[in-house]
Amino acid sequence: MTTVETYGTLADAARALGSDAVYLGGGTLVMREVNAGRAPARVLRVTDPGLAEIRASGDAASLGAGVTMADVLAARELDFLHPVARVIGGPQVRNMATVAGNLFAAHPYGDFAMALLALGARVHFAGGGSPRPVEEVLRDRERGGLVASVEVPRPRDPRAFGFLKVSRVKPKGVSILSIAALLPREGGRIRGARVAFGAMGPTPLRAAGAERALEGQTLDAATIARAADQAADGLDPPTDALATAWYRREVAGVHLSRLLQRMERG
Amino acid sequence: MARRPVNFTLNGSPRAAFAEEGQNLLEFLRRGVGDLTPKYGCGQGTCGACTVTVNGRTQLACLVLAETVEGAEIGTAAGLATSGTLDPLQEAFMDHFAAQCGYCTPGMLVSARALLDANPRPTREEVVEAISGNLCRCTGYEPIIAAILSVAEGRARA
């Protein structure tokens, strides 16, 4: 049976965290487990309203762990994240699901975390210490403590960031796959390409092959074709009720090239 | 097992009841409080039959821990009709045959009311988006969309 512990601060909850405990954020992941009787023995929650704070500066935004998808959509300064937040769950889920929770969402969920990965976001944990890159946090989700906030670099040119979610059911459907690309350009050439895929592995993953194909190039038809060709390189797509691993691998490049063509048109 | 007192507002009236430890808001409302309008569909946040408002925003009652609504304002389909007069949405659902088995209807109505409160003149696309978290396995959605649009355009029978 589940017991619920309520703390005033994240630091207090972090001290109480153990292998028999889970943190309750917006509830969309943890309450499913509670309802099914599969939740860990202890559920920890924190009442500090500061966890829902959004702070935006010129080149970065800090999203508190408890910021919901609806909060993101209501924040004009987070416009670059709106296309991502808009396709997470349905309206009710967006009013509940949190930024930090999405980092721990199992396949096929986690499209927001995937976008954070492409944007090069960093995660601050309770108890301070230096922030950790999202990819490191995703690699080691079982360990790592309680997320306090996520720091997201704002793309200097909004057209440098693109996002695409592919689902069978619209407007609310889970991902066959999702893609985010950050392609900053210097003198027309791509510098620091970051491409991430969702639902193409146990966690959101970076597409190393596509990034190599894009780096240093101009975004033209030939470059897009090479990136699409390498799209599934470094990914580990699963087979589930929505699609087979084979299908996901086959269409990854098609959807990547559609996203890149859209970004090329600007 | 610990029981916790929860003070909250239900459809505008102050209420107090005990929540079981780990109990979700849906079970709490149905068993603890006696409001049977939110329905138990999937218990996983997929179907939207349990949709209620928490402080004015739609949420899935099955995924809300009951004790977290202390001090909150909860709205359910039971609060739509006031002193015997149905909400125009309820009238429109009847006029357009937007309810067949009826199981999704309370959640659908709560989502639709939240949409119209925030956006009184939604487009068809905005209506579809607003009810995208509510599954209906009878109607094929078209009568529901038509009903909501009829109220939005102020064409509902009074």
Boltz contact constraints between the chains, C-beta under 6 A:
constraints:
  - contact:
      token1: [A, 2]
      token2: [B, 22]
      max_distance: 6.0
  - contact:
      token1: [A, 3]
      token2: [B, 21]
      max_distance: 6.0
  - contact:
      token1: [A, 4]
      token2: [B, 21]
      max_distance: 6.0
  - contact:
      token1: [A, 27]
      token2: [B, 63]
      max_distance: 6.0
  - contact:
      token1: [A, 27]
      token2: [B, 64]
      max_distance: 6.0
  - contact:
      token1: [A, 28]
      token2: [B, 45]
      max_distance: 6.0
  - contact:
      token1: [A, 28]
      token2: [B, 63]
      max_distance: 6.0
  - contact:
      token1: [A, 31]
      token2: [B, 63]
      max_distance: 6.0
  - contact:
      token1: [A, 32]
      token2: [B, 44]
      max_distance: 6.0
  - contact:
      token1: [A, 34]
      token2: [B, 22]
      max_distance: 6.0
  - contact:
      token1: [A, 35]
      token2: [B, 43]
      max_distance: 6.0
  - contact:
      token1: [A, 90]
      token2: [B, 132]
      max_distance: 6.0
  - contact:
      token1: [A, 90]
      token2: [B, 133]
      max_distance: 6.0
  - contact:
      token1: [A, 91]
      token2: [B, 58]
      max_distance: 6.0
  - contact:
      token1: [A, 91]
      token2: [B, 133]
      max_distance: 6.0
  - contact:
      token1: [A, 92]
      token2: [B, 51]
      max_distance: 6.0
  - contact:
      token1: [A, 92]
      token2: [B, 58]
      max_distance: 6.0
  - contact:
      token1: [A, 92]
      token2: [B, 59]
      max_distance: 6.0
  - contact:
      token1: [A, 92]
      token2: [B, 60]
      max_distance: 6.0
  - contact:
      token1: [A, 92]
      token2: [B, 133]
      max_distance: 6.0
  - contact:
      token1: [A, 95]
      token2: [B, 57]
      max_distance: 6.0
  - contact:
      token1: [A, 95]
      token2: [B, 58]
      max_distance: 6.0
  - contact:
      token1: [A, 95]
      token2: [B, 59]
      max_distance: 6.0
  - contact:
      token1: [A, 96]
      token2: [B, 59]
      max_distance: 6.0
  - contact:
      token1: [A, 171]
      token2: [B, 129]
      max_distance: 6.0
  - contact:
      token1: [A, 171]
      token2: [B, 132]
      max_distance: 6.0
  - contact:
      token1: [A, 172]
      token2: [B, 132]
      max_distance: 6.0
